[in-house]
């Protein structure tokens, strides 16, 4: 919350509107910011984060949009708030973002969120995303590494095949070995 507050205070130039949104306990006031025309991005992000971390599902759509933003700090704050929100739609949305090849440059935080959620959608989405990252000269190694680490954390045997394939990639091999060690061996 502190890093979000500092970043958004700078974006808002420390306006009274920022202070009001930061201080209010009125969820309806925060929700109004999400739907009112002409609101700056910093205001929508602050309102969505506060609502999301409080468990108010009116923030869901805004948080999903922020999860797929080009600015990594916005993605990180949205992922944190979505994890706190406990909305059943979150895993499906994160899986869709993680597997969208047109937005793969912004898939790091959706991948990490899927690992944190441990939802039924998590392992299939991480496998799909990692398979696509195993192409020669793929520029999204951070996303691939997050998938490898996440699959190891989740420990699902369905990941064994793609993790074995990742062993052939020097930038992923060590992480793949560690991930495979965390997956139970078939009996």
ChimeraX commands (.cxc) that place a marker at each C-alpha (Angstrom):
marker #1 position 0.00,0.00,0.00 radius 0.5
marker #1 position 2.85,2.39,0.80 radius 0.5
marker #1 position 4.55,2.06,-2.61 radius 0.5
marker #1 position 1.17,2.41,-4.35 radius 0.5
marker #1 position 0.34,5.48,-2.30 radius 0.5
marker #1 position 3.70,7.13,-3.00 radius 0.5
marker #1 position 3.49,6.41,-6.75 radius 0.5
marker #1 position -0.09,7.66,-7.06 radius 0.5
marker #1 position 0.57,10.72,-4.89 radius 0.5
marker #1 position 3.24,11.73,-7.42 radius 0.5
marker #1 position 0.94,11.04,-10.37 radius 0.5
marker #1 position -1.86,13.09,-8.81 radius 0.5
marker #1 position 0.58,15.83,-7.82 radius 0.5
marker #1 position -0.71,15.57,-4.27 radius 0.5
marker #1 position -4.15,16.97,-5.00 radius 0.5
marker #1 position -6.97,17.23,-2.48 radius 0.5
marker #1 position -8.86,14.64,-4.55 radius 0.5
marker #1 position -6.05,12.15,-3.91 radius 0.5
marker #1 position -6.13,12.82,-0.17 radius 0.5
marker #1 position -9.93,12.41,-0.13 radius 0.5
marker #1 position -9.79,9.05,-1.96 radius 0.5
marker #1 position -7.04,7.85,0.32 radius 0.5
marker #1 position -8.90,8.82,3.48 radius 0.5
marker #1 position -12.50,7.91,2.69 radius 0.5
marker #1 position -14.09,4.86,4.26 radius 0.5
marker #1 position -17.12,5.16,1.96 radius 0.5
marker #1 position -17.04,2.28,-0.51 radius 0.5
marker #1 position -19.82,3.87,-2.57 radius 0.5
marker #1 position -17.66,6.97,-3.08 radius 0.5
marker #1 position -14.76,4.78,-4.21 radius 0.5
marker #1 position -17.02,2.76,-6.52 radius 0.5
marker #1 position -18.34,5.97,-8.09 radius 0.5
marker #1 position -14.79,6.84,-9.17 radius 0.5
marker #1 position -14.67,3.61,-11.18 radius 0.5
marker #1 position -17.69,4.49,-13.30 radius 0.5
marker #1 position -17.63,8.30,-13.43 radius 0.5
marker #1 position -16.52,9.87,-16.69 radius 0.5
marker #1 position -13.26,11.76,-16.89 radius 0.5
marker #1 position -11.54,10.21,-13.87 radius 0.5
marker #1 position -7.75,10.09,-14.10 radius 0.5
marker #1 position -6.05,6.70,-14.11 radius 0.5
marker #1 position -4.44,7.27,-10.72 radius 0.5
marker #1 position -7.88,7.84,-9.16 radius 0.5
marker #1 position -9.35,4.70,-10.72 radius 0.5
marker #1 position -6.36,2.66,-9.60 radius 0.5
marker #1 position -6.49,3.93,-6.03 radius 0.5
marker #1 position -10.25,3.37,-5.78 radius 0.5
marker #1 position -10.02,-0.12,-7.32 radius 0.5
marker #1 position -7.13,-1.13,-5.09 radius 0.5
marker #1 position -8.89,0.04,-1.93 radius 0.5
marker #1 position -12.14,-1.67,-2.89 radius 0.5
marker #1 position -10.38,-4.86,-3.99 radius 0.5
marker #1 position -8.34,-5.23,-0.84 radius 0.5
marker #1 position -11.53,-4.66,1.15 radius 0.5
marker #1 position -13.27,-7.48,-0.75 radius 0.5
marker #1 position -15.70,-5.24,-2.67 radius 0.5
marker #1 position -16.33,-6.95,-6.01 radius 0.5
marker #1 position -17.28,-3.71,-7.76 radius 0.5
marker #1 position -13.53,-3.29,-8.33 radius 0.5
marker #1 position -13.17,-6.50,-10.35 radius 0.5
marker #1 position -13.38,-5.14,-13.90 radius 0.5
marker #1 position -11.06,-2.21,-13.23 radius 0.5
marker #1 position -8.53,-4.44,-11.50 radius 0.5
marker #1 position -8.51,-6.88,-14.43 radius 0.5
marker #1 position -7.85,-3.99,-16.82 radius 0.5
marker #1 position -5.01,-2.81,-14.59 radius 0.5
marker #1 position -3.60,-6.34,-14.37 radius 0.5
marker #1 position -3.03,-6.15,-18.12 radius 0.5
marker #1 position -1.56,-2.63,-18.10 radius 0.5
marker #1 position 1.79,-1.83,-19.71 radius 0.5
marker #1 position 3.09,-0.34,-16.44 radius 0.5
marker #1 position 4.41,-3.15,-14.17 radius 0.5
marker #1 position 3.68,-1.35,-10.87 radius 0.5
marker #1 position 0.02,-1.03,-11.89 radius 0.5
marker #1 position -0.06,-4.74,-12.74 radius 0.5
marker #1 position 1.51,-5.64,-9.41 radius 0.5
marker #1 position -0.96,-3.59,-7.37 radius 0.5
marker #1 position -3.89,-5.00,-9.37 radius 0.5
marker #1 position -2.65,-8.56,-8.84 radius 0.5
marker #1 position -2.38,-7.97,-5.10 radius 0.5
marker #1 position -5.88,-6.50,-4.89 radius 0.5
marker #1 position -7.35,-9.29,-7.03 radius 0.5
marker #1 position -5.81,-11.90,-4.75 radius 0.5
marker #1 position -7.44,-10.17,-1.77 radius 0.5
marker #1 position -10.77,-9.82,-3.57 radius 0.5
marker #1 position -11.53,-13.57,-3.65 radius 0.5
marker #1 position -13.78,-13.16,-6.68 radius 0.5
marker #1 position -14.44,-16.50,-8.44 radius 0.5
marker #1 position -13.95,-14.80,-11.84 radius 0.5
marker #1 position -10.34,-13.84,-11.08 radius 0.5
marker #1 position -8.63,-17.09,-12.08 radius 0.5
marker #1 position -10.48,-17.23,-15.40 radius 0.5
marker #1 position -9.52,-13.63,-16.17 radius 0.5
marker #1 position -5.89,-14.14,-15.16 radius 0.5
marker #1 position -5.70,-17.31,-17.28 radius 0.5
marker #1 position -7.10,-15.44,-20.29 radius 0.5
marker #1 position -4.53,-12.67,-19.85 radius 0.5
marker #1 position -1.62,-15.06,-19.29 radius 0.5
marker #1 position -2.40,-17.05,-22.43 radius 0.5
marker #1 position -3.16,-14.09,-24.73 radius 0.5
marker #1 position -0.27,-14.07,-27.22 radius 0.5
marker #1 position -1.09,-10.53,-28.28 radius 0.5
marker #1 position -0.45,-9.31,-24.70 radius 0.5
marker #1 position 2.31,-11.72,-23.64 radius 0.5
marker #1 position 4.63,-8.81,-22.83 radius 0.5
marker #1 position 2.30,-8.05,-19.92 radius 0.5
marker #1 position 1.69,-11.65,-18.79 radius 0.5
marker #1 position 4.16,-11.75,-15.88 radius 0.5
marker #1 position 1.73,-10.57,-13.20 radius 0.5
marker #1 position -1.21,-12.67,-14.42 radius 0.5
marker #1 position 1.11,-15.72,-14.31 radius 0.5
marker #1 position 2.18,-14.93,-10.75 radius 0.5
marker #1 position -1.43,-14.33,-9.74 radius 0.5
marker #1 position -2.45,-17.74,-11.11 radius 0.5
marker #1 position 0.20,-19.38,-8.94 radius 0.5
marker #1 position -1.04,-17.51,-5.88 radius 0.5
marker #1 position -4.66,-18.42,-6.58 radius 0.5
marker #1 position -3.99,-22.16,-7.04 radius 0.5
marker #1 position -7.23,-22.36,-9.01 radius 0.5
marker #1 position -8.22,-25.16,-11.42 radius 0.5
marker #1 position -7.33,-22.82,-14.31 radius 0.5
marker #1 position -3.81,-22.19,-13.03 radius 0.5
marker #1 position -1.86,-25.25,-14.20 radius 0.5
marker #1 position -3.39,-25.48,-17.71 radius 0.5
marker #1 position -2.81,-21.76,-18.30 radius 0.5
marker #1 position 0.79,-21.91,-17.09 radius 0.5
marker #1 position 1.50,-24.97,-19.24 radius 0.5
marker #1 position 0.04,-23.26,-22.33 radius 0.5
marker #1 position 1.97,-20.06,-21.69 radius 0.5
marker #1 position 5.24,-21.91,-21.09 radius 0.5
marker #1 position 4.84,-24.09,-24.19 radius 0.5
marker #1 position 4.60,-20.93,-26.29 radius 0.5
marker #1 position 7.70,-19.48,-24.62 radius 0.5
marker #1 position 9.83,-22.49,-25.56 radius 0.5
marker #1 position 10.11,-21.36,-29.17 radius 0.5
marker #1 position 13.61,-20.40,-30.34 radius 0.5
marker #1 position 14.56,-16.78,-29.65 radius 0.5
marker #1 position 11.42,-16.03,-27.64 radius 0.5
marker #1 position 11.96,-12.61,-25.99 radius 0.5
marker #1 position 9.72,-13.25,-22.97 radius 0.5
marker #1 position 12.08,-15.23,-20.74 radius 0.5
marker #1 position 10.79,-13.59,-17.55 radius 0.5
marker #1 position 7.32,-14.88,-18.33 radius 0.5
marker #1 position 8.73,-18.33,-19.12 radius 0.5
marker #1 position 10.73,-18.38,-15.89 radius 0.5
marker #1 position 7.65,-17.33,-13.88 radius 0.5
marker #1 position 5.73,-20.22,-15.48 radius 0.5
marker #1 position 8.49,-22.71,-14.65 radius 0.5
marker #1 position 8.73,-21.49,-11.05 radius 0.5
marker #1 position 4.95,-21.41,-10.72 radius 0.5
marker #1 position 4.50,-24.93,-12.04 radius 0.5
marker #1 position 7.06,-26.13,-9.52 radius 0.5
marker #1 position 5.23,-24.32,-6.74 radius 0.5
marker #1 position 1.91,-25.84,-7.78 radius 0.5
marker #1 position 3.49,-29.31,-7.97 radius 0.5
marker #1 position 0.98,-30.73,-10.44 radius 0.5
marker #1 position 2.11,-33.83,-12.35 radius 0.5
marker #1 position 0.56,-32.47,-15.57 radius 0.5
marker #1 position 3.47,-30.02,-15.74 radius 0.5
marker #1 position 6.16,-32.70,-15.93 radius 0.5
marker #1 position 6.20,-32.89,-19.76 radius 0.5
marker #1 position 6.57,-29.14,-20.42 radius 0.5
marker #1 position 9.13,-28.77,-17.62 radius 0.5
marker #1 position 11.18,-31.56,-19.21 radius 0.5
marker #1 position 11.03,-29.62,-22.47 radius 0.5
marker #1 position 12.21,-26.49,-20.63 radius 0.5
marker #1 position 15.38,-28.36,-19.61 radius 0.5
marker #1 position 16.66,-27.86,-23.18 radius 0.5
marker #1 position 16.64,-24.07,-22.76 radius 0.5
marker #1 position 19.75,-22.78,-20.98 radius 0.5
marker #1 position 17.97,-19.82,-19.37 radius 0.5
marker #1 position 15.28,-22.10,-17.94 radius 0.5
marker #1 position 17.17,-25.33,-17.25 radius 0.5
marker #1 position 18.16,-24.71,-13.63 radius 0.5
marker #1 position 14.70,-23.50,-12.67 radius 0.5
marker #1 position 13.15,-26.46,-14.52 radius 0.5
marker #1 position 15.32,-28.91,-12.56 radius 0.5
marker #1 position 14.17,-27.31,-9.31 radius 0.5
marker #1 position 10.53,-27.28,-10.42 radius 0.5
marker #1 position 10.65,-30.95,-11.44 radius 0.5
marker #1 position 12.10,-31.83,-8.05 radius 0.5
marker #1 position 8.98,-30.36,-6.41 radius 0.5
marker #1 position 6.56,-32.45,-8.48 radius 0.5
marker #1 position 5.67,-35.84,-7.00 radius 0.5
marker #1 position 6.99,-38.81,-8.94 radius 0.5
marker #1 position 4.43,-41.21,-10.39 radius 0.5
marker #1 position 4.18,-44.47,-8.43 radius 0.5
marker link #1:1,2 radius 0.2
marker link #1:2,3 radius 0.2
marker link #1:3,4 radius 0.2
marker link #1:4,5 radius 0.2
marker link #1:5,6 radius 0.2
marker link #1:6,7 radius 0.2
marker link #1:7,8 radius 0.2
marker link #1:8,9 radius 0.2
marker link #1:9,10 radius 0.2
marker link #1:10,11 radius 0.2
marker link #1:11,12 radius 0.2
marker link #1:12,13 radius 0.2
marker link #1:13,14 radius 0.2
marker link #1:14,15 radius 0.2
marker link #1:15,16 radius 0.2
marker link #1:16,17 radius 0.2
marker link #1:17,18 radius 0.2
marker link #1:18,19 radius 0.2
marker link #1:19,20 radius 0.2
marker link #1:20,21 radius 0.2
marker link #1:21,22 radius 0.2
marker link #1:22,23 radius 0.2
marker link #1:23,24 radius 0.2
marker link #1:24,25 radius 0.2
marker link #1:25,26 radius 0.2
marker link #1:26,27 radius 0.2
marker link #1:27,28 radius 0.2
marker link #1:28,29 radius 0.2
marker link #1:29,30 radius 0.2
marker link #1:30,31 radius 0.2
marker link #1:31,32 radius 0.2
marker link #1:32,33 radius 0.2
marker link #1:33,34 radius 0.2
marker link #1:34,35 radius 0.2
marker link #1:35,36 radius 0.2
marker link #1:36,37 radius 0.2
marker link #1:37,38 radius 0.2
marker link #1:38,39 radius 0.2
marker link #1:39,40 radius 0.2
marker link #1:40,41 radius 0.2
marker link #1:41,42 radius 0.2
marker link #1:42,43 radius 0.2
marker link #1:43,44 radius 0.2
marker link #1:44,45 radius 0.2
marker link #1:45,46 radius 0.2
marker link #1:46,47 radius 0.2
marker link #1:47,48 radius 0.2
marker link #1:48,49 radius 0.2
marker link #1:49,50 radius 0.2
marker link #1:50,51 radius 0.2
marker link #1:51,52 radius 0.2
marker link #1:52,53 radius 0.2
marker link #1:53,54 radius 0.2
marker link #1:54,55 radius 0.2
marker link #1:55,56 radius 0.2
marker link #1:56,57 radius 0.2
marker link #1:57,58 radius 0.2
marker link #1:58,59 radius 0.2
marker link #1:59,60 radius 0.2
marker link #1:60,61 radius 0.2
marker link #1:61,62 radius 0.2
marker link #1:62,63 radius 0.2
marker link #1:63,64 radius 0.2
marker link #1:64,65 radius 0.2
marker link #1:65,66 radius 0.2
marker link #1:66,67 radius 0.2
marker link #1:67,68 radius 0.2
marker link #1:68,69 radius 0.2
marker link #1:69,70 radius 0.2
marker link #1:70,71 radius 0.2
marker link #1:71,72 radius 0.2
marker link #1:72,73 radius 0.2
marker link #1:73,74 radius 0.2
marker link #1:74,75 radius 0.2
marker link #1:75,76 radius 0.2
marker link #1:76,77 radius 0.2
marker link #1:77,78 radius 0.2
marker link #1:78,79 radius 0.2
marker link #1:79,80 radius 0.2
marker link #1:80,81 radius 0.2
marker link #1:81,82 radius 0.2
marker link #1:82,83 radius 0.2
marker link #1:83,84 radius 0.2
marker link #1:84,85 radius 0.2
marker link #1:85,86 radius 0.2
marker link #1:86,87 radius 0.2
marker link #1:87,88 radius 0.2
marker link #1:88,89 radius 0.2
marker link #1:89,90 radius 0.2
marker link #1:90,91 radius 0.2
marker link #1:91,92 radius 0.2
marker link #1:92,93 radius 0.2
marker link #1:93,94 radius 0.2
marker link #1:94,95 radius 0.2
marker link #1:95,96 radius 0.2
marker link #1:96,97 radius 0.2
marker link #1:97,98 radius 0.2
marker link #1:98,99 radius 0.2
marker link #1:99,100 radius 0.2
marker link #1:100,101 radius 0.2
marker link #1:101,102 radius 0.2
marker link #1:102,103 radius 0.2
marker link #1:103,104 radius 0.2
marker link #1:104,105 radius 0.2
marker link #1:105,106 radius 0.2
marker link #1:106,107 radius 0.2
marker link #1:107,108 radius 0.2
marker link #1:108,109 radius 0.2
marker link #1:109,110 radius 0.2
marker link #1:110,111 radius 0.2
marker link #1:111,112 radius 0.2
marker link #1:112,113 radius 0.2
marker link #1:113,114 radius 0.2
marker link #1:114,115 radius 0.2
marker link #1:115,116 radius 0.2
marker link #1:116,117 radius 0.2
marker link #1:117,118 radius 0.2
marker link #1:118,119 radius 0.2
marker link #1:119,120 radius 0.2
marker link #1:120,121 radius 0.2
marker link #1:121,122 radius 0.2
marker link #1:122,123 radius 0.2
marker link #1:123,124 radius 0.2
marker link #1:124,125 radius 0.2
marker link #1:125,126 radius 0.2
marker link #1:126,127 radius 0.2
marker link #1:127,128 radius 0.2
marker link #1:128,129 radius 0.2
marker link #1:129,130 radius 0.2
marker link #1:130,131 radius 0.2
marker link #1:131,132 radius 0.2
marker link #1:132,133 radius 0.2
marker link #1:133,134 radius 0.2
marker link #1:134,135 radius 0.2
marker link #1:135,136 radius 0.2
marker link #1:136,137 radius 0.2
marker link #1:137,138 radius 0.2
marker link #1:138,139 radius 0.2
marker link #1:139,140 radius 0.2
marker link #1:140,141 radius 0.2
marker link #1:141,142 radius 0.2
marker link #1:142,143 radius 0.2
marker link #1:143,144 radius 0.2
marker link #1:144,145 radius 0.2
marker link #1:145,146 radius 0.2
marker link #1:146,147 radius 0.2
marker link #1:147,148 radius 0.2
marker link #1:148,149 radius 0.2
marker link #1:149,150 radius 0.2
marker link #1:150,151 radius 0.2
marker link #1:151,152 radius 0.2
marker link #1:152,153 radius 0.2
marker link #1:153,154 radius 0.2
marker link #1:154,155 radius 0.2
marker link #1:155,156 radius 0.2
marker link #1:156,157 radius 0.2
marker link #1:157,158 radius 0.2
marker link #1:158,159 radius 0.2
marker link #1:159,160 radius 0.2
marker link #1:160,161 radius 0.2
marker link #1:161,162 radius 0.2
marker link #1:162,163 radius 0.2
marker link #1:163,164 radius 0.2
marker link #1:164,165 radius 0.2
marker link #1:165,166 radius 0.2
marker link #1:166,167 radius 0.2
marker link #1:167,168 radius 0.2
marker link #1:168,169 radius 0.2
marker link #1:169,170 radius 0.2
marker link #1:170,171 radius 0.2
marker link #1:171,172 radius 0.2
marker link #1:172,173 radius 0.2
marker link #1:173,174 radius 0.2
marker link #1:174,175 radius 0.2
marker link #1:175,176 radius 0.2
marker link #1:176,177 radius 0.2
marker link #1:177,178 radius 0.2
marker link #1:178,179 radius 0.2
marker link #1:179,180 radius 0.2
marker link #1:180,181 radius 0.2
marker link #1:181,182 radius 0.2
marker link #1:182,183 radius 0.2
marker link #1:183,184 radius 0.2
marker link #1:184,185 radius 0.2
marker link #1:185,186 radius 0.2
marker link #1:186,187 radius 0.2
view
